[in-house]
């Protein structure tokens, strides 16, 4: 049984999808900038997770 969503719920889902698209675009822009960085992290910015890791050693600042 499928229930029809209220207009508010449909609007909320559309807004969430738009935010996900904007976040994906932002992450792609960051990855493009990191590709030009020499000696920097190869993946996502490690400070996002609260610490740095180099060759298996974690550094907490």
N, C-alpha and C positions, 0 to 999 in steps of 0.2 A: 504494500500500500504506500503510495507516494503522496506526501502532503505538499500543498502549495505554500511557498514561502511568502511571508508578509513583505510588503514593499520595503520596510525598514531592514529586514534581514537581507534582502537582495542588494540593497544599497551598501550594507555593511560588508557583504561578500565582495562586491565590486571595489570598494575602498581598500579592502585587504589585498586583493589581487593587484591593485595599482601600487600599493606600498611594496609588495614583493617584487614587482617589476622594477620599481625605482631602486630598491636595494640591490637587485641583481645588476642593474646598470652601473651603480656606484662601485660594486665589487669588481666588475669588469674593468672599469676605469682605473681602479687601484692596481689591479694585476698588470695592466698595460704600463703604468708608470714604474712598477717594480721590475718589469722586464729590462728596463734600462739601468737599473741600479747595479753597481758592481760591489760584490762582497756582502750584499745584504741577505736577508732571509729569503729562502726559495719559495716559501708558501705564505699563508696569511701572516699578517703582522703579529709577532708573538706577544707584544704587550697587550693585545686584546684579551689574552688569557691570563695576564698578570705575571708572566715570567718569560724569560728568554731561554732557549735551549740551543746549545752548540755541540755537535758531536756527542750527543747523549748526555751532556751535563747541563743541568738546569740552573740558571742564575735567576734569583729572585731579587728584584730591586725594590 
